[in-house]
Amino acid sequence: MIIEETSALTDSQKQVAFTLWNNEYPAKLEMKSMQDMEDYLRTLANPAHYFLKDDEGQTEGWAFTFTRENDTWFAISIDEKVHGQGKGKLLLNKLKEKNESLNGWVIDHNNDVRRDGEIYYSPVGFYLKNGFEVFWDERLELPVMSAARMRWTRDK
């Protein structure tokens, strides 16, 4: 298992990221086209991308960090086929290794469905087990997403 890091994505990496995003996140967050994905990626300041690959070179997860208002923010997506195998934690630990703190939005309910019609289960428990604090009353309320803010900070 390896984690590849890059600041600029190749076309094939964009395709992998696009597929993971659309397969794993709620359908309401779907990127309709590769152009949508590229437009979104262009909005990220100081991006760093991480691809978790198995021993055969198949991508099983993608994470990225970026800067917003002098803080490091992140998102992570793990292929459902490998959920529960510690691979999300492995990828998250790589982000922690590279950053002093991480901020994100976490969907804190099970009311959304994925593109395949399955329930999108909230990853709140995963983040709490991995040292994040969830700020339940700091919310992002958009037509496509309802989420709470979360933050991890390295112990000094």
Backbone bond lengths (Angstrom), bond angles and torsions (degrees), N, CA, C in turn:
res aa  C-N    CA-C-N  psi(-1)  N-CA   C-N-CA  omega(-1)  CA-C   N-CA-C  phi
1 M - - - 1.444 - - 1.530 108.75 -
2 I 1.321 115.60 133.65 1.462 120.18 178.14 1.529 109.43 -133.87
3 I 1.324 114.51 159.14 1.454 120.95 173.35 1.516 106.81 -121.66
4 E 1.322 115.97 117.11 1.462 122.00 177.21 1.518 108.78 -92.07
5 E 1.322 116.00 136.15 1.459 121.40 179.80 1.528 109.47 -117.74
6 T 1.334 116.10 138.75 1.460 120.55 177.54 1.525 109.58 -154.33
7 S 1.307 115.45 153.95 1.469 118.59 175.21 1.529 111.15 -98.73
8 A 1.320 117.15 -22.97 1.469 121.92 179.59 1.521 108.68 -122.78
9 L 1.313 116.08 127.33 1.457 120.93 -177.06 1.523 112.06 -86.60
10 T 1.320 115.28 139.75 1.458 120.65 170.91 1.527 107.80 -76.62
11 D 1.318 116.73 168.63 1.466 120.21 177.19 1.522 111.21 -59.93
12 S 1.339 117.61 -40.16 1.469 119.63 -179.15 1.534 110.69 -69.40
13 Q 1.324 118.47 -35.82 1.461 120.71 176.28 1.533 110.92 -66.80
14 K 1.327 116.57 -37.84 1.471 119.64 176.05 1.520 110.52 -61.44
15 Q 1.329 116.62 -40.46 1.465 120.44 179.50 1.521 110.59 -64.34
16 V 1.320 117.84 -43.19 1.461 121.84 178.35 1.530 109.87 -62.41
17 A 1.339 117.29 -45.36 1.465 122.08 179.22 1.530 110.38 -61.74
18 F 1.310 116.17 -43.66 1.470 122.80 178.85 1.534 110.57 -58.25
19 T 1.319 116.13 -46.10 1.460 121.63 -178.90 1.526 110.95 -66.08
20 L 1.335 117.51 -46.97 1.460 120.23 178.42 1.528 110.94 -60.26
21 W 1.315 116.18 -47.13 1.469 120.89 179.72 1.535 110.29 -54.10
22 N 1.318 115.68 -52.70 1.465 120.20 -175.05 1.527 113.42 -71.15
23 N 1.325 117.95 -30.39 1.461 120.23 179.70 1.521 113.23 -79.88
24 E 1.331 117.04 -31.79 1.461 119.75 -170.01 1.522 114.51 -103.19
25 Y 1.313 119.35 -30.80 1.461 121.24 -179.03 1.528 110.54 -85.09
26 P 1.342 117.40 163.50 1.468 119.53 177.09 1.529 111.55 -55.34
27 A 1.325 114.82 146.79 1.472 120.83 -177.71 1.520 112.04 -57.14
28 K 1.341 117.35 -31.01 1.468 120.13 -179.80 1.527 112.12 -64.19
29 L 1.333 117.61 -19.28 1.472 121.82 179.35 1.528 112.29 -96.77
30 E 1.321 117.10 6.41 1.459 121.52 -175.66 1.526 112.62 -55.68
31 M 1.319 115.05 136.19 1.460 121.82 169.72 1.525 105.53 -84.82
32 K 1.314 117.36 119.51 1.466 121.07 -174.53 1.517 113.18 -72.54
33 S 1.331 116.40 -26.60 1.467 119.83 -177.60 1.520 109.28 -150.53
34 M 1.314 114.49 165.38 1.462 119.35 175.65 1.524 109.85 -61.81
35 Q 1.310 117.54 -32.13 1.467 121.02 177.24 1.533 110.44 -62.01
36 D 1.339 117.14 -40.94 1.470 120.64 175.77 1.526 110.44 -58.64
37 M 1.324 116.03 -43.35 1.463 120.54 179.95 1.515 110.54 -63.59
38 E 1.325 116.68 -46.67 1.466 120.18 -179.87 1.523 111.19 -63.73
39 D 1.328 117.44 -39.50 1.470 120.72 177.16 1.521 110.63 -61.81
40 Y 1.333 117.30 -42.92 1.463 121.29 178.39 1.532 110.37 -63.37
41 L 1.311 116.85 -48.26 1.468 120.60 -177.85 1.527 111.60 -59.51
42 R 1.332 116.96 -34.81 1.475 120.61 179.24 1.532 112.39 -65.64
43 T 1.324 118.05 -20.63 1.470 120.49 -179.73 1.522 112.40 -79.52
44 L 1.327 118.18 -11.50 1.460 121.77 -174.59 1.529 111.49 -82.33
45 A 1.325 116.23 126.27 1.469 121.32 176.48 1.526 109.13 -88.48
46 N 1.315 116.65 132.89 1.474 123.49 177.40 1.531 112.88 53.12
47 P 1.321 117.83 52.71 1.461 118.64 -176.55 1.529 112.92 -72.15
48 A 1.322 114.18 147.94 1.469 122.12 169.51 1.527 105.29 -135.33
49 H 1.317 116.56 127.68 1.463 122.32 -176.72 1.521 108.99 -113.17
50 Y 1.326 115.20 144.07 1.466 122.35 -178.06 1.518 108.31 -132.47
51 F 1.327 116.21 125.96 1.461 121.99 178.71 1.519 108.88 -115.52
52 L 1.333 115.45 121.55 1.457 122.15 176.91 1.517 107.63 -88.86
53 K 1.343 115.67 122.04 1.466 120.43 -176.99 1.516 110.51 -122.49
54 D 1.333 115.21 143.32 1.460 119.55 176.87 1.529 109.65 -79.58
55 D 1.317 116.48 -178.54 1.465 121.23 -176.02 1.527 113.56 -64.97
56 E 1.345 117.02 -18.74 1.467 120.65 177.37 1.529 111.79 -94.01
57 G 1.331 117.22 1.93 1.458 120.98 178.50 1.519 115.01 87.89
58 Q 1.346 117.27 7.92 1.458 121.27 178.80 1.529 109.55 -81.78
59 T 1.306 116.62 133.06 1.461 121.07 179.95 1.514 109.95 -75.44
60 E 1.345 115.39 128.44 1.459 121.92 179.57 1.526 111.97 -114.19
61 G 1.317 116.28 -9.35 1.455 119.24 179.49 1.516 111.48 -166.03
62 W 1.319 114.45 156.56 1.468 121.81 179.20 1.513 107.29 -141.37
63 A 1.303 115.94 135.61 1.461 121.79 174.27 1.508 107.71 -137.40
64 F 1.323 115.12 156.08 1.459 118.45 174.63 1.515 109.35 -148.23
65 T 1.320 113.95 151.65 1.457 121.52 174.28 1.516 107.55 -119.82
66 F 1.330 114.98 157.56 1.454 120.95 177.72 1.522 107.74 -159.11
67 T 1.310 115.87 166.42 1.465 121.13 -178.85 1.517 109.72 -102.49
68 R 1.334 114.94 133.64 1.465 121.95 173.90 1.532 106.48 -141.92
69 E 1.334 115.92 122.91 1.467 122.08 178.87 1.527 111.97 49.43
70 N 1.331 115.99 48.12 1.467 124.34 177.15 1.525 114.68 64.89
71 D 1.320 118.53 14.33 1.456 122.77 174.80 1.519 109.27 -117.11
72 T 1.328 116.09 154.37 1.455 121.60 174.88 1.519 108.56 -91.86
73 W 1.329 115.42 124.43 1.455 123.66 177.97 1.521 108.28 -112.12
74 F 1.330 116.72 161.29 1.457 119.60 -178.61 1.518 111.15 -150.20
75 A 1.319 114.25 164.81 1.468 123.50 168.45 1.521 106.74 -144.75
76 I 1.310 115.58 152.61 1.466 120.54 -178.08 1.522 108.68 -143.96
77 S 1.310 116.40 143.99 1.457 121.81 178.42 1.527 108.60 -142.37
78 I 1.322 115.67 124.47 1.461 122.20 -178.76 1.524 108.37 -115.94
79 D 1.313 116.43 134.54 1.458 121.39 177.67 1.524 109.38 -56.66
80 E 1.339 115.96 128.45 1.463 121.17 -177.57 1.528 112.22 -53.34
81 K 1.318 117.57 -31.45 1.468 121.23 -177.30 1.521 112.78 -61.94
82 V 1.346 117.81 -20.12 1.460 120.05 -178.20 1.529 112.67 -116.37
83 H 1.345 117.38 12.92 1.462 119.94 175.89 1.525 109.29 -59.16
84 G 1.317 116.38 144.72 1.458 121.38 176.96 1.510 115.02 80.84
85 Q 1.332 117.66 7.87 1.463 121.22 -178.62 1.530 112.81 -107.19
86 G 1.330 117.26 7.60 1.459 120.70 179.11 1.517 114.08 83.68
87 K 1.319 117.11 4.60 1.466 119.84 -176.61 1.525 111.84 -77.30
88 G 1.331 117.05 -33.75 1.461 119.83 174.51 1.515 110.93 -63.39
89 K 1.321 116.43 -41.72 1.467 121.00 177.71 1.526 110.80 -63.66
90 L 1.306 116.82 -40.13 1.458 121.36 178.26 1.534 110.57 -59.99
91 L 1.313 116.58 -46.71 1.460 120.91 -179.99 1.531 110.56 -68.01
92 L 1.308 117.19 -41.60 1.465 120.90 178.03 1.531 110.89 -62.83
93 N 1.324 116.99 -39.43 1.467 119.66 178.28 1.524 112.26 -63.40
94 K 1.320 117.13 -31.65 1.471 120.68 175.55 1.527 109.80 -64.19
95 L 1.329 117.18 -42.54 1.461 120.56 177.44 1.529 110.44 -63.19
96 K 1.328 116.67 -40.96 1.465 121.00 179.14 1.528 111.21 -64.64
97 E 1.303 115.88 -38.22 1.471 121.18 179.05 1.531 111.02 -61.61
98 K 1.317 116.28 -34.68 1.466 121.89 -174.19 1.523 113.79 -90.93
99 N 1.338 118.74 -10.24 1.466 121.46 -171.98 1.525 111.10 -135.93
100 E 1.319 115.51 151.80 1.464 121.79 176.88 1.524 111.63 -80.66
101 S 1.330 116.33 -28.60 1.463 121.46 178.47 1.520 108.37 -152.83
102 L 1.318 114.75 158.74 1.463 122.00 178.41 1.521 108.31 -137.43
103 N 1.306 116.44 134.75 1.460 123.31 176.97 1.513 108.79 -119.70
104 G 1.316 115.72 147.33 1.453 119.27 177.28 1.515 111.36 -162.78
105 W 1.305 113.96 173.53 1.458 122.23 173.19 1.515 106.93 -110.74
106 V 1.333 116.47 133.21 1.454 120.25 -179.75 1.528 108.87 -123.35
107 I 1.313 115.14 126.29 1.458 120.49 175.00 1.526 106.62 -67.04
108 D 1.324 115.79 122.32 1.470 120.85 -170.35 1.529 112.91 -111.17
109 H 1.308 116.84 32.41 1.465 122.28 178.97 1.531 107.73 -151.52
110 N 1.313 115.95 168.04 1.472 121.55 179.48 1.525 110.97 -113.06
111 N 1.331 116.68 38.99 1.465 121.43 -176.31 1.529 113.92 -96.11
112 D 1.315 117.90 -5.71 1.463 120.67 -178.31 1.522 110.72 -100.10
113 V 1.325 115.26 157.76 1.458 120.42 174.71 1.529 109.20 -119.83
114 R 1.310 113.20 152.42 1.460 119.56 176.09 1.523 109.27 -83.04
115 R 1.292 114.71 173.50 1.468 120.31 -179.07 1.527 112.56 -59.34
116 D 1.343 117.29 -30.51 1.470 120.74 179.85 1.529 112.71 -82.09
117 G 1.352 117.14 3.81 1.450 121.33 178.07 1.517 114.59 89.69
118 E 1.320 117.24 -8.24 1.471 121.38 178.44 1.524 109.82 -77.46
119 I 1.322 116.24 155.41 1.467 121.43 177.62 1.526 109.56 -66.20
120 Y 1.331 114.85 137.03 1.462 120.23 170.77 1.521 106.08 -87.60
121 Y 1.322 116.18 109.94 1.459 120.57 -179.15 1.518 109.78 -84.43
122 S 1.319 115.59 131.96 1.458 121.73 -179.32 1.526 110.55 -59.06
123 P 1.333 117.25 134.14 1.458 120.78 176.61 1.543 113.61 -89.45
124 V 1.330 117.85 16.31 1.472 120.26 -177.93 1.528 111.48 -52.70
125 G 1.314 117.52 -47.30 1.471 120.75 -179.07 1.516 112.58 -57.39
126 F 1.320 116.44 -41.83 1.465 121.53 177.19 1.526 110.77 -57.62
127 Y 1.325 116.55 -47.58 1.460 119.41 -177.82 1.521 112.08 -69.21
128 L 1.316 118.17 -37.97 1.466 120.67 177.15 1.529 110.28 -62.48
129 K 1.343 117.58 -42.52 1.471 121.45 178.24 1.520 111.91 -64.93
130 N 1.321 116.89 -22.32 1.464 120.99 -177.01 1.529 112.70 -104.59
131 G 1.318 116.15 24.93 1.450 120.97 168.66 1.510 117.37 87.79
132 F 1.324 118.01 10.68 1.463 121.00 179.14 1.523 109.84 -86.12
133 E 1.305 115.00 149.76 1.453 122.07 170.30 1.521 106.52 -104.52
134 V 1.321 116.46 133.90 1.456 121.03 178.41 1.525 108.09 -104.70
135 F 1.315 115.60 129.03 1.457 122.89 178.13 1.531 107.29 -99.69
136 W 1.329 115.73 90.26 1.457 122.71 -170.88 1.515 112.70 -59.77
137 D 1.340 117.55 -30.12 1.461 119.10 -176.96 1.525 113.66 -96.34
138 E 1.338 117.28 1.57 1.473 120.68 170.67 1.522 105.77 -98.44
139 R 1.309 116.80 103.92 1.443 120.85 -169.24 1.520 113.03 -119.73
140 L 1.312 113.63 150.42 1.454 122.98 169.22 1.522 105.32 -110.09
141 E 1.303 116.47 111.01 1.463 120.86 -179.15 1.523 108.61 -117.12
142 L 1.325 115.10 103.82 1.460 123.05 179.98 1.525 108.58 -125.71
143 P 1.314 118.16 161.32 1.475 119.18 176.93 1.536 112.51 -56.60
144 V 1.332 117.59 -28.96 1.468 120.73 -177.23 1.524 113.87 -99.03
145 M 1.344 117.31 -7.01 1.462 117.73 -173.76 1.519 111.79 -161.06
146 S 1.328 115.30 136.46 1.460 123.06 170.95 1.521 106.34 -122.95
147 A 1.340 116.79 119.09 1.458 119.84 -173.08 1.521 110.96 -149.37
148 A 1.329 114.57 158.90 1.460 122.20 175.12 1.529 108.70 -105.13
149 R 1.313 115.64 151.52 1.462 119.94 177.71 1.526 109.13 -78.43
150 M 1.320 115.45 145.63 1.462 121.33 175.78 1.520 109.14 -135.84
151 R 1.341 114.80 157.61 1.460 119.82 -178.08 1.524 109.54 -151.87
152 W 1.312 114.74 140.13 1.450 123.38 171.03 1.530 106.86 -120.64
153 T 1.317 116.28 138.34 1.465 121.33 176.24 1.514 108.31 -132.05
154 R 1.330 114.95 135.64 1.474 120.82 178.83 1.527 109.18 -63.73
155 D 1.325 115.74 136.77 1.455 119.86 173.25 1.515 108.92 -69.57
156 K 1.308 115.67 132.76 1.471 119.75 -178.78 1.511 111.38 -79.54
